[in-house]
Amino acid sequence: MAVYPKRFFEKNEPIKEGLCFVIMSLSPESDSIYQVAIKSTVEALGMKCVRIDDIYECQPIVTTILSTLQKAELVIVDITQKDPNVFYELGLAHATKDSVIIISQTPEDIPFDLKLMRLIVYDNTAPGIENLKLKLEKEIEMLSEANIFNNT
C-alpha cells in the first residue's frame, strides 16, 4: 500500500508536547552521535527523544516516519552521510514544521539550498561533541522561548 505524505498529513494528528524526532542515517558512527550528543541533550531539557529505530509499530516504516514527524514538536536532522532518505525526510520536515534543526559534520557537503539555513556544524571528536551539545541546547532553548514549538 502506497503512503502519500500529502494525504497522510491531512489527518492532522495532534502534536505531542516535548517529543523530538531525530532523522539521521543509521550506522554505528551515527548511533554514537545520537546517544552521546543528541539524545542526552534533548532529554536533559526534559523532552522525549526518538529515532526511527526506537519505534516499534506494526505498520510500514514510512507510515511510522510520517506519523512521528507529524506528532513531533521538534525535529533534528543530521545530514552528515548524505543519505537520500534523510534528505527526503528533511524535505517533509521543512514542509510541515517550523522547528527543524539541521546538523552536519561536513560543511563542504551541505547542498546549496541548505547553506543559507541555520545549521550546526560539528566535529566527531570529544571537544566537537561537547560543542554540539552546547549548540543544540542553545538552539532548542531559543526555539522554545520564541514559541516556535507551538507553531508547528
N, C-alpha and C positions, 0 to 999 in steps of 0.2 A: 504494500500500500504506500503510495507516494504521499509525502508530507510537504505541503507548501506553506512556507512561513507566513505569507500574507493572510491566508485563511486561518492559520493557527493563531496568529496574533489578534484576530477578530474576536477570539474568545475572551480576551481581556481578563486574564487571571489576576487576582489581587497581588500586590507586592507584599513580600514577607519582610517585615521590618528587621533590619540587621543582617540580611542574607547577602553575602558576597560570593559571586560566581567567578571562578578563575578559569580562563581559557588559555591553554598552552599545549605545546607538544608533550606527549607522554614518553619520557625517556628517563634513564637513571639520573642524568645531569639535571633535568628539569624537576625530578622528584625532590632533589636536594634543595633547589631554589624554592620550590613550593612549600616544603615543610619548614625549612630553617628561616626563610625570609618572609614569604608572603603570608602563609597561614598563621605563623606565630605573631606577626604584626597585626593582622586583621583581628585575630582572636583576643589579643591584648587590648584592643579598642572596644571589646565587648560585642563583636559581630561574629556570626557563624560563617565559616569559610569552607566552600566546597569546590571540588574539581569534578569533572565528569566521571572519573574512576572512583569517586567516593559515593556515587549514587547507584543504587541497585533497584531497578524497576523492570517490570515485565512489559516493556514496550520498546519499539525501535529506538536506538540511541539518538537519532535525530529528534524524535519527539521529546525525549528527556532533555536534550540540549535546549530546545526551543522553550519548553516549559520552565526550566530552571532559569534561563535567560530572562524570560518574562517576569518571573517572580522575584528576581534579584534586585536588591536596592543599589548595589554597586557591582561593577564588572571590572576585573583586572585582566588584561590580555598581555601575555609575553610573546612577542613576535620573533624572538631570537632565532629560532631554527627555520624561519621562513616556510612553515608548514601551510600548504594551501587550505587545509581545513581550518586552521587558526585564523587565517585571513578572511575566510568565508564567515566564520562566526563573529569576527570583529566587525565586518560589514553589517551583520544583523544587529549587533550590539549598538553600533552607531546609529542605525536606522530607528531603534526603539528606546534608547537610553540616553540620558544626559550625563550620567555618572559612569564614565568609562575611563580607566587609567591604562595607558599603554606603557609597557616597559620593554627594554631590549638590551642585550649585551653588545650588539654590534651596530654602531651608528651608521656605518657606511652601507649597511644592508637595508636601511629603512627606506621604503619606497617613497618616491617623490611626493605623492599625495599626503603621506603621513608626516613628512618632515616639517610641515607647517603647524602641526598639532603639538599640544603639550605632551611630552613623554619623558620617561625616566630612563636614562642610560646607566647601566651598572656593569661592574666587573665581577666575574665569578671568582673572587678572592675573599679572604676573611674580611679585610677592610672594605672591599667593594660590597659585600653582603650587608655589613653593618650600615654602610651609607644608603643602600637600597631600602633597608628597614626604616631609617630616619626619613627618607624622602617619601616613602609610601605613607608613613604615619602623618606627615605634614599634609600630603595631598588629600588623604581621606578626611582629616580634620577640616581642611579648607572646604571640601565638598559638603561636609555635614553642616558646618557653620553657615554656608551660603544657601542652605536648604535645597541643595541640588537633588538630594535623595527623594524629596517629596515631589519633585517634578518629573520623575521617570515613570 
